[in-house]
């Protein structure tokens, strides 16, 4: 079995994610009427909302992608394939954010737009769970920097994402703003550290502090 350095996978993924978040802001078009610029800027609030929520959610994908690959010993072809599917999903997010913003500006199609936006993120959560589940099935795929408690903590966090985003998506299909609010609340919670990660990094910091 070929052992590929996960750092190379992370580097490529970082590049795709960086492009995706950059494209988000390009979807916000400046007002055409400079004579009423303040009003023109204010009516763009759907674009600001879609940008902020999507940017922070992609940021979570980036952070948790690092968390996951910090504990993967090597990337085999299955992991490469699944990660490619994840990157394809991320690349689609600027389009989903654009559709979301336009629907709220036009006052039409909000339910479908919120559902589309949520489904894309929900599929990203599915892929995260599939990758982590695949890695954890064989302890040889795990690096030696995490224990059983950490493995379970990461798994619980990834499964929670499925339920939380799924709930927001379902709610958004009926009450669009409520669905966006639920997903936005997920942004706040999901940036909290994972308990297994804390114990690992604390244990790593002890030798380096002693060395000083």
trRosetta pair geometry for C-beta under 8 A, 3 or more apart (Angstrom, degrees):
i j d omega theta_ij theta_ji phi_ij phi_ji
1 76 6.0 -37 -175 -109 109 123
2 76 6.9 130 68 -124 75 71
2 77 7.8 69 52 -39 112 89
3 73 7.6 -52 -147 130 111 92
3 74 3.9 -70 -153 -136 80 158
3 76 7.9 -37 -102 -77 43 75
4 8 6.5 -82 167 49 102 126
4 9 7.2 93 121 -38 118 106
4 74 5.8 119 49 -174 48 89
4 75 4.5 -57 77 63 107 89
4 76 7.3 157 20 -82 101 29
4 80 7.4 39 53 -63 154 118
5 8 5.1 90 81 -5 94 99
5 9 7.9 -170 104 -1 56 83
5 74 7.2 -48 -86 -126 24 74
5 75 7.5 -12 85 17 21 103
6 9 5.2 -53 -158 37 53 115
6 10 6.1 54 146 -22 77 103
6 69 4.7 177 166 -171 128 102
6 72 4.9 128 -90 87 151 106
6 73 7.6 143 -24 104 123 14
6 74 6.6 -149 -40 -129 88 24
6 75 5.0 129 -94 -36 68 105
7 10 5.5 -53 -147 37 34 113
7 11 6.3 39 153 -25 66 103
8 11 5.7 -49 -147 31 32 113
8 12 6.7 30 156 -14 63 103
8 75 7.7 -125 63 33 92 141
9 12 6.1 -57 -153 38 30 107
9 13 6.2 29 152 -18 65 112
9 69 6.5 -159 87 -129 113 142
9 75 4.9 129 -35 -71 144 167
9 79 7.3 -33 -114 131 165 109
9 80 6.9 -127 -106 -103 120 71
9 83 5.7 -3 -169 149 119 173
10 13 5.6 -59 -146 41 30 113
10 14 6.2 37 154 -26 66 103
10 65 7.1 150 -126 137 82 102
10 66 6.6 76 -143 -104 125 68
10 69 5.0 179 -73 104 111 159
11 14 5.7 -49 -149 30 29 114
11 15 6.8 31 152 -19 60 103
12 15 5.7 -55 -158 31 34 113
12 16 6.7 30 150 -15 67 104
12 87 7.7 -37 129 -91 97 153
13 16 5.8 -54 -149 37 36 108
13 17 6.2 33 154 -17 68 108
13 65 5.9 -146 141 164 146 148
13 83 6.5 -81 -77 -178 122 114
13 86 7.6 3 -127 98 118 117
13 87 6.1 -126 -118 -83 75 110
14 17 5.8 -58 -146 40 30 110
14 18 6.2 35 155 -24 65 107
14 62 7.2 78 -115 -143 67 105
15 18 5.7 -53 -147 32 29 113
15 19 6.6 28 155 -17 63 104
16 19 5.9 -55 -153 35 32 110
16 20 6.4 34 150 -23 65 107
16 87 4.7 17 120 -150 170 109
16 90 6.1 99 132 88 111 130
16 91 6.4 -66 -174 -67 109 95
17 20 5.5 -52 -147 33 34 115
17 21 6.5 26 159 -13 67 103
17 58 6.2 159 -158 172 94 105
17 61 6.9 -168 -119 97 125 109
17 62 4.9 128 172 -88 160 106
17 65 7.7 -157 -54 27 149 155
17 90 6.0 -55 -95 171 70 151
18 21 6.3 -57 -147 38 28 102
18 22 6.4 30 153 -20 62 110
19 22 5.7 -60 -151 37 31 114
19 23 6.4 33 154 -23 67 105
19 91 7.8 4 93 -113 113 84
20 23 5.9 -55 -151 32 29 111
20 24 7.1 44 149 -34 60 95
20 58 5.9 -162 110 -144 122 148
20 90 5.1 -85 -65 153 165 94
20 91 6.0 -121 -88 -102 109 41
20 93 5.8 53 -173 55 123 112
20 94 6.0 -155 -160 -34 69 102
21 24 5.5 -34 -159 8 40 121
21 25 8.0 33 154 -12 61 93
21 55 5.6 82 -142 -130 100 82
21 58 5.4 -173 -76 99 97 146
21 59 7.5 68 -96 -60 140 76
22 25 6.7 -59 -167 31 39 100
22 26 7.0 37 143 -19 67 109
23 26 5.4 -57 -154 34 44 118
23 27 7.0 52 151 -30 69 96
23 94 4.0 -38 111 -95 117 160
24 27 6.1 -56 -169 18 35 112
24 51 5.3 127 156 -134 109 78
24 54 5.8 -178 -125 97 133 123
24 55 5.7 -178 99 -72 167 90
24 58 7.7 -148 -45 7 141 149
24 93 7.7 -27 -80 117 103 98
24 94 5.3 -133 -77 -111 58 90
24 97 5.8 1 -131 80 92 162
25 28 5.8 -46 -165 22 51 111
25 51 6.4 71 -90 -141 59 130
26 94 7.8 13 55 -160 97 136
27 47 6.9 -165 114 -147 90 105
27 50 7.8 -71 101 102 135 126
27 51 7.4 -175 66 -82 106 97
27 94 6.2 175 -39 -175 130 93
27 97 6.4 144 56 101 163 104
27 98 4.5 -126 -149 -91 140 98
27 101 6.8 137 135 34 121 149
28 44 6.6 80 -156 179 97 132
28 47 4.5 125 -112 158 89 133
28 48 7.3 65 -114 -69 136 56
28 51 6.1 -13 -51 -60 124 141
28 101 7.8 -116 -91 -163 72 167
29 47 7.8 -135 25 -108 63 162
30 40 7.9 49 169 136 60 125
31 34 7.1 145 99 -77 101 45
31 36 7.7 -110 158 89 147 73
31 37 5.9 162 66 -135 138 57
31 39 8.0 116 -129 86 159 64
31 40 2.6 62 -122 155 156 138
31 41 6.1 -87 -21 -53 127 56
31 43 7.9 93 -97 52 115 102
31 44 7.2 -118 -60 -40 90 121
32 40 7.4 -157 36 -139 48 143
33 36 5.1 5 121 43 119 91
33 37 7.4 -153 104 -73 66 50
33 40 5.5 177 61 -68 87 135
34 37 5.3 7 -154 -68 49 104
34 40 7.9 -63 -90 21 28 154
36 39 4.5 -26 160 41 104 118
36 40 5.8 118 104 -28 79 95
37 40 5.4 -60 -146 39 32 114
37 41 6.2 32 157 -20 68 104
38 41 5.8 -55 -150 35 30 109
38 42 6.4 27 154 -19 65 107
39 42 5.7 -56 -146 36 32 111
39 43 6.4 26 159 -17 66 106
40 43 6.2 -55 -145 35 28 105
40 44 7.1 33 152 -26 58 104
41 44 5.9 -57 -163 23 35 116
42 45 6.5 -4 175 -40 51 101
43 105 7.3 82 156 -136 89 93
44 47 4.6 -38 178 34 88 119
44 48 6.2 92 121 -23 86 94
44 105 7.6 -6 -123 -99 43 121
45 48 5.4 -53 -146 37 41 112
45 49 6.1 43 156 -22 71 103
46 49 5.6 -53 -146 36 33 113
46 50 6.2 30 157 -16 67 106
46 100 7.4 -162 173 130 100 72
46 101 4.5 135 129 -152 95 63
46 102 7.6 179 118 -36 137 13
46 103 7.7 -159 -174 67 146 56
46 104 3.5 172 -120 86 135 120
46 105 4.8 -133 42 -50 143 76
47 50 5.9 -54 -143 39 30 107
47 51 6.1 33 155 -21 64 110
47 101 4.3 61 -93 -155 56 139
47 105 7.3 24 -38 -56 86 124
48 51 5.6 -57 -147 38 28 114
48 52 6.1 24 159 -18 66 109
49 52 6.1 -57 -144 37 26 106
49 53 6.2 15 164 -9 64 111
49 101 7.3 158 62 -103 84 82
49 104 7.2 -22 58 66 134 167
49 180 7.1 25 163 177 124 146
50 53 6.3 -59 -141 43 25 103
50 54 5.8 16 165 -11 63 118
50 97 4.4 134 161 -170 108 82
50 98 7.4 144 138 -69 152 21
50 100 4.4 153 -113 91 122 114
50 101 3.9 -99 10 -59 149 93
50 104 7.7 -175 -44 22 111 130
50 117 7.7 -117 -136 -113 96 147
51 54 6.2 -67 -141 44 19 103
51 55 5.9 20 163 -21 62 114
51 97 6.6 93 -81 175 43 134
51 101 7.5 37 -31 -75 77 134
52 55 5.9 -56 -141 35 23 110
52 56 6.4 15 163 -12 61 110
53 56 6.2 -62 -149 40 26 105
53 57 6.2 23 155 -17 64 111
53 97 8.0 174 73 -121 89 103
53 180 6.6 -84 -87 -164 167 94
53 183 6.5 63 -170 110 127 110
53 184 5.4 -76 -112 -90 109 88
53 187 6.8 -131 -142 -47 66 145
54 57 5.7 -57 -145 39 31 110
54 58 6.2 30 157 -17 66 105
54 93 5.9 154 -165 165 115 110
54 94 7.7 122 152 -96 149 43
54 96 7.4 159 -113 89 131 95
54 97 4.1 -35 -46 -92 164 129
54 100 7.8 164 -51 42 122 145
54 117 7.5 -96 -85 -155 104 113
55 58 5.9 -57 -149 38 28 108
55 59 6.3 35 149 -24 62 106
56 59 5.2 -48 -149 33 35 119
56 60 6.7 40 150 -22 63 98
56 187 4.5 42 125 -150 130 133
57 60 5.5 -46 -154 30 36 113
57 61 6.7 41 146 -20 63 99
57 93 7.9 -160 91 -152 114 142
57 121 5.7 -48 173 -118 143 134
57 183 7.4 -15 -80 166 133 106
57 186 7.9 38 -103 96 98 109
57 187 6.2 -84 -69 -93 69 100
58 61 5.3 -46 -152 32 40 117
58 62 6.4 44 148 -21 66 101
58 90 6.6 100 -131 -148 101 100
58 93 6.2 154 -77 110 115 164
59 62 5.5 -51 -150 34 34 114
59 63 6.3 31 154 -17 67 105
60 63 5.7 -52 -142 38 33 109
60 64 6.0 19 163 -6 68 111
60 187 6.8 -137 -39 -131 134 65
60 190 5.0 31 -136 116 139 130
60 191 6.7 -102 -96 -73 96 72
61 64 6.3 -64 -141 46 23 100
61 65 6.0 33 155 -29 62 109
61 86 7.9 170 -170 178 119 110
61 90 6.4 172 130 -100 158 116
61 124 5.9 -49 -108 169 125 142
62 65 5.7 -54 -147 30 25 115
62 66 6.8 24 155 -15 60 103
63 66 6.0 -59 -161 34 32 109
63 67 6.5 33 145 -20 66 105
63 191 7.5 66 54 -123 168 69
64 67 4.9 -42 -143 34 44 119
64 68 6.2 47 155 -21 68 101
64 128 6.7 10 126 -135 127 141
64 157 7.6 -155 -126 123 127 125
64 158 7.6 143 179 -88 138 87
64 190 7.8 -49 -48 171 129 111
65 68 5.9 -53 -148 36 29 110
65 69 6.3 12 159 -4 64 111
65 86 7.7 147 -106 145 118 148
66 69 6.2 -63 -137 47 28 98
66 70 6.1 44 158 -36 64 103
67 70 5.9 -50 -154 19 25 117
67 71 7.5 -2 157 0 55 107
67 154 6.6 -179 142 -122 116 117
67 194 6.6 92 -157 16 146 138
67 197 6.1 -56 -138 -89 110 136
68 71 6.6 -84 -171 43 31 95
68 72 6.7 27 145 -28 71 112
68 128 6.9 -141 -66 -151 154 89
68 131 6.7 55 173 109 146 125
68 132 6.0 -100 -133 -81 116 98
68 135 7.9 151 -176 13 95 158
68 154 7.0 139 -95 -175 71 136
69 72 5.1 -50 -138 27 50 116
70 143 7.3 -98 142 38 50 145
70 145 7.0 -82 149 84 90 137
71 135 7.7 106 108 145 92 147
71 142 5.9 -16 161 -152 90 82
71 143 5.2 -138 -155 37 42 101
71 145 6.3 -128 -108 70 74 94
71 146 4.5 6 -127 -9 126 142
71 150 7.4 -172 -104 129 151 124
71 151 7.7 -178 161 -92 151 75
71 154 7.4 -144 34 -26 154 168
72 75 6.6 56 136 -72 132 73
72 79 6.9 130 -168 -141 147 155
72 135 5.6 -85 -108 -128 96 142
72 141 6.4 -27 -148 160 76 85
72 142 7.1 -64 -111 -115 38 41
72 143 6.4 23 66 -22 11 98
73 140 6.9 -86 41 155 153 52
73 141 5.7 -161 32 -174 103 31
73 142 6.1 49 -24 96 102 13
73 143 4.7 157 -77 -74 69 63
73 144 7.9 60 -91 -19 108 67
74 141 7.1 -105 49 -138 71 64
75 79 4.4 -126 -152 92 74 131
75 80 5.7 97 155 -59 109 81
75 83 7.4 -22 -150 -6 128 145
76 79 5.4 98 50 12 61 100
76 80 7.1 -114 109 -5 33 94
76 141 7.6 -75 -3 -115 113 112
77 80 5.4 -52 -145 37 36 116
77 81 6.3 39 155 -22 67 103
78 81 5.8 -53 -150 34 30 111
78 82 6.3 24 155 -13 65 108
78 134 6.2 -145 131 178 130 150
79 82 5.8 -56 -143 41 31 108
79 83 6.0 31 157 -19 66 109
79 131 6.4 80 -132 -143 77 97
79 134 7.1 -173 -79 101 77 134
79 135 7.2 60 -93 -73 118 96
79 141 8.0 163 -54 -159 133 127
80 83 5.8 -58 -144 39 26 110
80 84 6.4 33 153 -24 62 105
81 84 5.6 -55 -153 32 30 114
81 85 6.7 31 150 -18 63 102
82 85 5.6 -49 -153 33 36 114
82 86 6.6 40 147 -20 64 102
82 127 6.0 161 -178 -165 90 94
82 130 6.0 -153 -141 105 133 112
82 131 4.9 165 127 -83 142 92
82 134 7.1 -179 -25 19 162 152
83 86 5.3 -48 -151 33 38 116
83 87 6.5 39 151 -18 66 102
83 131 7.0 76 -65 -104 72 139
84 87 5.7 -52 -148 36 33 110
84 88 6.4 38 151 -21 64 103
85 88 5.6 -51 -149 33 33 114
85 89 6.5 38 150 -21 63 104
85 127 5.6 -166 104 -120 109 135
86 89 5.5 -54 -155 33 33 115
86 90 6.5 32 150 -19 66 104
86 124 6.3 82 -144 -138 81 76
86 127 4.6 178 -82 126 89 148
86 128 7.3 90 -111 -61 129 65
86 131 7.5 -17 -45 -36 136 138
87 90 5.5 -49 -144 36 36 112
87 91 6.3 41 154 -24 65 104
88 91 5.8 -52 -149 32 30 114
88 92 6.9 32 151 -23 60 105
89 92 5.9 -61 -161 28 32 112
89 93 7.4 49 145 -43 62 93
89 120 6.4 157 -170 -172 88 80
89 123 5.5 -156 -128 105 133 110
89 124 4.9 171 130 -80 142 83
89 127 6.5 -162 -1 -2 153 148
90 93 5.7 -34 -164 -4 42 120
90 124 6.9 83 -67 -106 73 126
91 94 7.8 -41 179 16 41 98
92 95 5.6 -57 -173 39 60 115
92 96 6.2 58 136 -23 83 106
92 120 5.8 -142 101 -140 114 130
93 96 5.4 -54 -144 38 41 112
93 97 6.1 42 157 -21 71 103
93 120 5.9 161 -94 137 71 140
93 121 7.6 71 -111 -70 111 78
94 97 5.6 -53 -146 37 32 112
94 98 6.3 36 154 -22 64 105
95 98 5.6 -55 -150 34 31 113
95 99 6.5 31 153 -18 65 104
96 99 5.8 -52 -150 35 32 112
96 100 6.4 36 151 -22 64 105
96 116 5.5 -160 -137 130 96 98
96 117 4.7 140 162 -103 110 62
96 120 4.8 -108 -63 6 164 155
97 100 5.5 -52 -149 34 33 115
97 101 6.4 31 155 -17 66 105
97 117 6.8 89 -82 -119 46 112
98 101 5.9 -54 -147 37 30 109
98 102 6.3 27 157 -17 65 109
99 102 5.9 -58 -145 39 28 109
99 103 6.3 30 158 -23 64 107
99 113 5.0 -165 134 -131 91 96
99 116 6.0 -25 97 84 145 145
99 117 7.2 -162 76 -58 102 92
100 103 6.1 -58 -151 31 26 110
100 104 6.8 15 158 -9 62 107
100 113 4.6 146 -104 160 50 111
100 114 6.6 87 -125 -81 100 50
100 116 7.5 -151 -64 72 85 101
100 117 4.7 35 -68 -60 129 140
101 104 6.2 -65 -154 40 30 104
101 105 6.3 28 153 -18 67 110
102 105 5.6 -56 -145 38 33 112
102 106 6.0 19 161 -9 69 112
102 113 7.5 -164 65 -113 76 146
103 106 6.1 -62 -142 46 26 102
103 108 6.4 -110 -152 83 70 49
103 109 4.4 -108 -129 89 111 91
103 110 4.8 154 142 -88 116 50
103 112 7.3 -164 -115 66 152 83
103 113 3.6 -146 6 -22 156 155
103 114 7.9 -122 85 -29 148 70
104 107 7.3 35 -169 -73 30 41
104 110 5.9 75 -80 -107 66 106
104 113 7.4 -130 -31 87 77 153
104 176 7.7 -177 -87 140 95 141
106 109 7.2 20 79 31 122 101
107 110 7.6 -33 -157 -38 30 112
109 112 5.0 -51 -170 44 82 112
109 113 5.5 85 130 -28 90 103
110 113 5.6 -62 -144 40 31 112
110 114 6.1 28 162 -17 70 106
110 176 3.9 -38 143 -76 114 168
110 177 7.9 -12 168 -39 141 69
111 114 6.2 -56 -147 37 25 105
111 115 6.3 24 155 -16 62 111
111 172 7.0 155 -143 144 54 66
111 173 5.3 64 -175 -158 95 43
111 174 6.9 56 -129 -69 117 15
111 176 5.5 -112 -80 -66 50 101
112 115 5.6 -59 -148 40 30 113
112 116 6.2 33 154 -22 66 105
112 173 7.8 52 -83 -128 35 76
113 116 5.7 -51 -147 34 29 112
113 117 6.3 29 155 -17 63 107
113 176 7.4 35 64 -135 93 127
114 117 5.7 -54 -146 39 31 113
114 118 6.1 28 156 -16 65 110
114 169 7.3 173 139 -136 81 52
114 172 3.3 -133 137 168 129 125
114 173 6.8 -150 86 -64 103 43
114 176 4.5 176 -21 -139 145 81
114 179 4.7 100 164 85 138 137
114 180 6.1 -99 -125 -54 117 86
115 118 5.9 -59 -145 41 28 108
115 119 6.1 30 157 -24 65 108
115 169 5.8 84 -135 -173 56 85
115 172 5.8 -177 -63 99 57 103
115 173 4.4 56 -78 -85 118 92
115 179 7.8 -34 -68 168 56 168
116 119 5.8 -55 -144 33 27 111
116 120 6.6 28 158 -21 62 103
117 120 6.2 -57 -157 30 27 110
117 121 7.0 15 153 -6 61 107
117 169 8.0 -165 81 -111 66 89
117 172 7.7 -79 60 138 103 163
117 183 7.9 178 119 70 110 178
118 121 5.9 -63 -153 43 35 105
118 122 5.9 37 151 -24 71 109
118 165 6.0 168 -164 175 87 84
118 166 7.8 125 161 -109 115 24
118 168 5.6 -165 -123 103 130 91
118 169 2.9 175 130 -97 141 92
118 172 5.6 157 -25 39 141 143
118 179 6.5 -75 -53 168 142 120
118 183 6.3 -131 -103 -76 96 140
119 122 5.3 -53 -142 37 32 115
119 123 6.3 37 156 -22 65 101
119 169 5.8 113 -57 -147 59 144
120 123 5.9 -51 -152 32 29 111
120 124 6.9 33 147 -20 60 101
121 124 5.4 -47 -154 30 40 116
121 125 6.7 42 147 -19 66 100
121 165 5.2 -134 111 -154 107 141
121 169 7.9 -170 59 -66 98 117
121 183 7.3 100 67 -147 158 127
122 125 5.5 -50 -154 34 37 114
122 126 6.6 45 145 -24 65 99
122 162 6.9 78 -155 -138 82 56
122 165 4.6 -175 -85 118 77 119
122 166 5.5 95 -125 -76 129 68
122 169 5.7 -42 -39 -27 135 152
123 126 5.2 -44 -150 29 39 118
123 127 6.6 39 152 -19 65 100
124 127 5.8 -53 -152 35 33 110
124 128 6.5 39 149 -21 64 103
125 128 5.5 -49 -149 33 35 116
125 129 6.5 33 154 -17 65 105
125 158 6.9 159 -163 -172 79 71
125 161 4.1 -159 -129 121 125 112
125 162 4.9 177 135 -77 128 61
125 165 5.6 171 -16 33 149 142
126 129 5.9 -61 -155 37 30 109
126 130 6.3 29 151 -20 66 107
126 162 6.7 89 -75 -107 61 106
127 130 5.5 -52 -145 36 35 112
127 131 6.3 35 156 -19 67 103
128 131 6.0 -57 -149 36 28 108
128 132 6.2 18 158 -11 65 111
128 158 5.0 -149 124 -143 113 116
128 161 7.0 16 64 68 143 149
129 132 6.0 -57 -140 43 29 105
129 133 5.9 31 159 -20 65 111
129 155 7.9 81 -132 -148 78 69
129 158 4.9 159 -83 143 75 119
129 159 6.4 90 -110 -81 124 62
129 161 7.9 -161 -49 63 104 108
129 162 6.3 6 -38 -51 146 127
130 133 5.8 -56 -142 39 26 111
130 134 6.2 28 157 -21 62 107
131 134 5.8 -58 -150 35 27 111
131 135 6.4 24 155 -17 64 107
132 135 5.7 -54 -146 37 32 111
132 136 6.1 24 159 -15 66 112
132 154 6.4 -153 -145 127 142 111
132 155 6.0 180 137 -97 133 73
132 158 5.6 166 25 4 154 170
133 136 6.0 -61 -142 41 27 106
133 137 6.6 40 156 -37 62 100
133 155 7.6 93 -78 -126 69 108
134 137 6.0 -48 -157 13 30 115
134 141 7.7 -62 127 110 73 172
135 138 7.4 -93 -174 51 32 77
135 141 4.6 -142 -152 117 68 129
135 142 6.3 106 158 -71 99 75
136 139 7.9 18 -161 -82 46 52
136 141 7.7 -96 -52 72 20 115
136 142 6.9 50 -104 -62 53 121
136 151 5.8 126 -119 -169 119 121
136 155 6.9 2 -39 -75 165 125
137 141 7.8 33 59 25 66 134
138 141 4.8 80 83 -6 96 106
138 142 8.0 -180 99 -9 57 83
139 142 5.5 -54 -159 29 51 114
142 146 6.5 -98 -179 60 115 109
142 151 7.1 -30 -122 -93 149 122
143 146 6.7 78 75 10 82 94
145 200 5.8 74 158 -159 88 124
145 204 7.6 17 -151 -70 113 120
146 150 4.1 -122 -163 90 96 140
146 151 6.0 117 137 -55 119 76
146 154 7.9 -11 -162 -10 149 134
146 196 6.4 46 -151 163 102 118
146 200 5.9 -31 -96 -87 68 138
147 150 5.3 101 52 10 61 102
147 151 7.2 -114 109 -6 35 92
147 196 7.4 -148 56 -147 76 103
147 199 7.7 -53 29 105 115 132
147 200 7.9 -174 5 -79 82 93
148 151 5.5 -53 -148 34 35 114
148 152 6.4 30 156 -15 67 105
149 152 6.0 -58 -151 39 30 107
149 153 6.2 32 152 -23 65 108
149 195 7.5 -75 151 111 106 107
149 196 5.6 177 117 -101 76 98
149 199 7.2 20 93 41 126 156
150 153 5.5 -53 -144 34 32 113
150 154 6.4 29 159 -16 66 104
150 194 7.7 87 -150 129 74 114
150 195 7.8 -145 -105 98 60 68
150 196 2.7 136 -124 -173 63 123
150 197 6.8 116 -142 -52 107 42
150 199 6.7 -132 -72 59 105 112
150 200 5.9 53 -100 -44 150 117
151 154 6.2 -58 -153 37 27 107
151 155 6.3 26 151 -18 62 111
151 196 7.0 178 -6 -145 29 163
152 155 5.5 -57 -146 40 33 114
152 156 6.2 35 156 -22 68 104
152 196 7.3 150 57 -60 63 138
153 156 5.9 -52 -148 33 29 110
153 157 6.5 28 153 -18 63 105
153 194 5.1 130 138 175 115 101
153 195 4.9 -134 -131 57 149 89
153 196 3.6 177 45 -16 136 111
153 197 7.5 -134 104 -10 134 72
154 157 5.7 -55 -150 35 32 111
154 158 6.4 29 154 -17 66 107
154 194 5.9 49 -84 -179 65 158
154 196 6.0 -77 -31 55 85 140
154 197 7.6 96 -74 -45 98 94
155 158 5.9 -57 -148 38 31 109
155 159 6.3 27 156 -17 66 108
156 159 5.8 -58 -146 39 31 109
156 160 6.3 37 154 -25 65 105
157 160 5.7 -51 -149 31 30 115
157 161 6.9 39 150 -26 60 99
157 190 7.6 116 -172 -137 104 81
157 194 5.5 -72 -37 -105 153 115
158 161 5.7 -46 -159 23 36 116
158 162 7.4 41 146 -21 61 96
159 162 5.6 -44 -162 24 43 115
159 163 6.9 33 148 -11 68 102
160 163 5.8 -59 -153 40 39 106
160 164 5.8 30 156 -17 74 113
161 164 5.9 -58 -135 42 28 106
161 165 5.8 15 172 -6 67 113
161 186 7.5 99 -128 -171 67 127
161 190 6.9 63 -93 -109 98 132
162 165 6.7 -63 -140 44 17 98
162 166 5.8 18 160 -20 58 120
163 166 5.7 -63 -144 40 23 114
163 167 6.3 25 158 -22 63 106
164 167 5.9 -54 -151 32 27 109
164 168 6.6 23 153 -13 62 106
164 182 7.4 -168 -180 159 77 97
164 183 7.9 126 142 -109 90 52
164 186 4.8 135 144 -107 131 122
164 189 7.7 -136 -134 66 163 139
165 168 5.6 -54 -147 40 35 112
165 169 6.1 38 153 -22 67 106
165 183 6.3 56 -124 -115 69 93
165 186 6.4 88 -71 -140 71 175
166 169 5.7 -54 -146 36 29 112
166 170 6.3 27 156 -17 64 107
167 170 5.9 -56 -146 37 29 109
167 171 6.2 25 157 -15 65 110
167 182 6.1 -115 109 163 95 148
168 171 5.8 -57 -143 41 29 109
168 172 6.0 32 157 -23 64 110
168 179 5.0 109 177 -166 67 70
168 180 7.6 103 -175 -76 111 13
168 182 3.6 -167 -102 95 92 112
168 183 3.9 130 166 -55 159 81
168 186 6.6 -86 -33 -18 146 132
169 172 5.7 -56 -145 36 27 113
169 173 6.8 35 153 -28 60 100
169 179 6.5 75 -108 -162 15 123
169 183 7.6 74 -53 -69 62 120
170 173 5.9 -50 -159 21 32 114
170 174 7.6 7 151 1 60 103
170 179 7.6 -176 68 -113 35 114
171 174 6.3 -74 -164 45 39 97
171 175 5.9 -38 168 52 81 93
171 178 5.3 -97 153 111 117 104
171 179 4.3 171 93 -87 84 80
171 182 5.7 84 54 2 144 149
172 175 7.0 -80 -114 76 28 51
172 176 5.3 47 -161 -128 75 44
172 178 7.0 -162 -85 78 55 68
172 179 2.0 -154 -67 109 81 172
172 180 6.3 95 -107 -37 118 60
172 182 7.6 -130 -46 40 93 113
172 183 7.5 0 -48 -18 134 120
173 179 7.0 101 -7 -73 47 154
174 179 7.8 130 46 -47 63 116
175 178 3.9 22 111 26 117 123
175 179 6.4 153 84 -23 66 85
176 179 5.8 -60 -152 33 29 111
176 180 6.6 25 156 -16 66 104
177 180 5.6 -51 -148 36 36 112
177 181 6.3 41 151 -24 66 104
178 181 5.5 -51 -148 33 34 115
178 182 6.6 36 153 -21 65 101
179 182 5.8 -51 -150 32 33 110
179 183 6.5 27 154 -12 65 106
180 183 5.8 -59 -150 42 32 108
180 184 6.1 35 151 -22 67 108
181 184 5.5 -54 -144 37 30 113
181 185 6.4 35 154 -22 64 102
182 185 5.7 -51 -152 32 31 113
182 186 6.8 39 146 -25 60 101
183 186 5.3 -46 -157 26 38 120
183 187 7.2 51 144 -28 61 92
184 187 5.5 -37 -163 15 42 118
184 188 7.5 41 145 -15 63 96
185 188 5.8 -48 -160 30 43 112
185 189 6.6 34 149 -12 70 106
186 189 5.9 -59 -147 42 36 106
186 190 5.7 27 162 -20 71 116
187 190 6.3 -63 -139 37 20 105
187 191 7.0 22 162 -23 58 106
188 191 6.7 -67 -165 24 25 107
189 192 6.0 -42 -176 3 48 114
193 197 5.8 -127 -177 75 94 119
193 198 5.4 90 136 -59 133 102
194 197 4.3 82 69 4 93 110
194 198 7.2 -164 88 -13 48 83
195 198 5.7 -52 -152 29 36 113
195 199 6.8 30 157 -15 66 103
196 199 6.1 -54 -151 35 34 107
196 200 6.5 33 153 -19 65 108
197 200 5.7 -59 -152 36 33 112
197 201 6.2 19 160 -10 69 109
198 201 6.3 -63 -145 42 27 100
198 202 6.1 27 158 -20 65 111
199 202 5.8 -55 -144 37 28 112
199 203 6.3 28 158 -19 63 108
200 203 6.0 -62 -154 36 27 108
200 204 6.5 25 151 -19 64 108
201 204 5.4 -52 -146 35 37 114
201 205 6.3 38 155 -25 67 104
202 205 5.8 -56 -149 31 31 110
202 206 7.1 44 153 -35 61 96
203 206 6.0 -40 -159 10 35 117
204 207 7.2 -59 -172 32 39 98
204 208 7.1 22 146 -6 68 114
205 208 5.7 -66 -153 45 43 109
205 209 5.9 44 154 -25 77 108
206 209 6.0 -58 -147 34 27 109
206 210 6.5 24 157 -17 63 107
207 210 5.6 -59 -149 38 34 111
207 211 6.2 38 153 -27 68 104
208 211 5.5 -49 -148 29 34 116
208 212 7.0 36 152 -22 61 99
209 212 5.9 -53 -159 28 35 111
